[in-house]
Amino acid sequence: RIKPSGTARTATSAPPRAPASNKKKKNTSRRVHADGPDARQTRMGSLAGGVGARRPRFLCLHGFRTSGEIMRKQVVGKWPAEVTASLDLVFADAPFPAEGKSDVDGIFDPPYYEWFQFDKGFTEYRNFDKCLAYIEELMIKEGPFDGLMGFSQVTGLGSPLP
């Protein structure tokens, strides 16, 4: 069962690439845990431009047996700094610990998570309803969001979400 933890834990993360002007971007991170949306996620800022200007906000959902932190490293580390500086990206971890070996093991450090789980033959899934409830709770508590960015396992989750 997914239960909100009530408090967020702070974690440090590698700063994003500096913009071409050599000015360093401020990178604040917050970790939100699988116990609920308040427990584990990584957030990058919320304002850009002038006073009151709001960046488009995207909920970023990682792929199968990876994590929000891995997706953050892939996006922020590879996309142009001008692009990531203009967006408010919220990277959340899936609610379930990975039940098998991750394809990124040895490339990225654990922990690894799954949005929903499969049987050994990958023919039937389980906990899909809990996954949708978790994402809906995340959207309510951490939103509003202007968009959803997903990879791999999560790409099919966009249509059944409210």
QUIFEN-V258464 format. One line per field, one symbol per residue. psi: psi as a letter, one per 40 degrees, with the letter a starting at -180 (. if undefined). Layout:
psi: ???
This chain:
psi: ihhhediiiiiiihiiiiideehhihhhihhhieeidedhihihaeiiaahehhihhhhhhiahfaidddddddddediidddddeihhhhiiiehiheahieehediiiiiiidiiiidefdiiieddddddddddddddeaiieihhiibdedeeddei.
